[in-house]
Each structure stands twice: as C-alpha cells, then as structure tokens.
Amino acid sequence: MLAAWMRMKFPHAIQGALAASAPIFYFKGADGAPETKYFEVITKVFAETTPDWRCADGIQEAFLDFNAIKNNTALWDEFSKTFNLCSPIDQVSDIDDLYQHISNGFAYMAMTDYPEAADFLNPMPAWPVNASCEFFKDIGPPDDKEELRDP
C-alpha cells in the first residue's frame, strides 16, 4: 500500500509501484469502502461452501454466543473447558481475546483457501474452509437467520 500511495502522491518522483492485492482505499473512514466489507467477504467464502449458508450461519451464531456468555459468569468455567484453555476465563477481556483469536483463524482460512495444504501462516489442510465447514454438515440451520445476516 505504501508503494502505491507514494506513486499517487509523488508521480513526478516515482515511475511505478507494485501493490499486489493491497487494499489502498480500504481503511477505517475511507470513502467507498464500508468498514464491514472485509468480514462480509469472509462470510461469503464460508457461505458458498454449503448450499444453505449452514456453515456461515453456524459460525455467526457461535460468535453471537460469545456476547451472551460475556454477561453470564456462571458459564465461564464451562466455556474455558469447552475451548480447553490454558487458564480459566476470569474477566470479560478474556472472552474478547478468545473471540478475536478465533475470528482471525476464520479470516486466515478464507485468505488461504488453497487446493493444497499450506503452512506459511499456520499449518492448514487443502481447502481449509471446506475442512472447517465439515463440522456443520449434520447441524441444522439456526432458527433466526435474519438476525445473523443483518449487516
């Protein structure tokens, strides 16, 4: 992005710049690029994996559960065990951190959804989105899809 911006700002001094897949106009507050677009694209990648959006809807429903669990300290121990955490959740920021960590994992899978196994970010199987969506194949769609799909 810096190379492209330098070329745009100093065309008299920079003859060319290579910005392969750089989102040069995509940042917070930029005109023409909604802040949620990045995650909309990631959601679409997971949605297209199953014909009924089952995978994307299931993931979004799980993320909604994070917010519900934040306010229910009685569930924190069970949540810690479910995710096999090294230390138990004892504050809301722990849930926020876990949410971000898992969210980044889904983003990396969408960005590296290659037909062959790769390990340059983290070890991933071929077609990691398909592999992760396998967990949703026997789970019915959520009851309230409208809530999940509202931007």
PyMOL commands that set and color helices and strands:
alter all, ss='L'
color gray80, all
select helices_A, chain A and resi 2-9+37-47+54-70+73-82+92-111+128-136+145-149
alter helices_A, ss='H'
color red, helices_A
deselect
rebuild
show_as cartoon
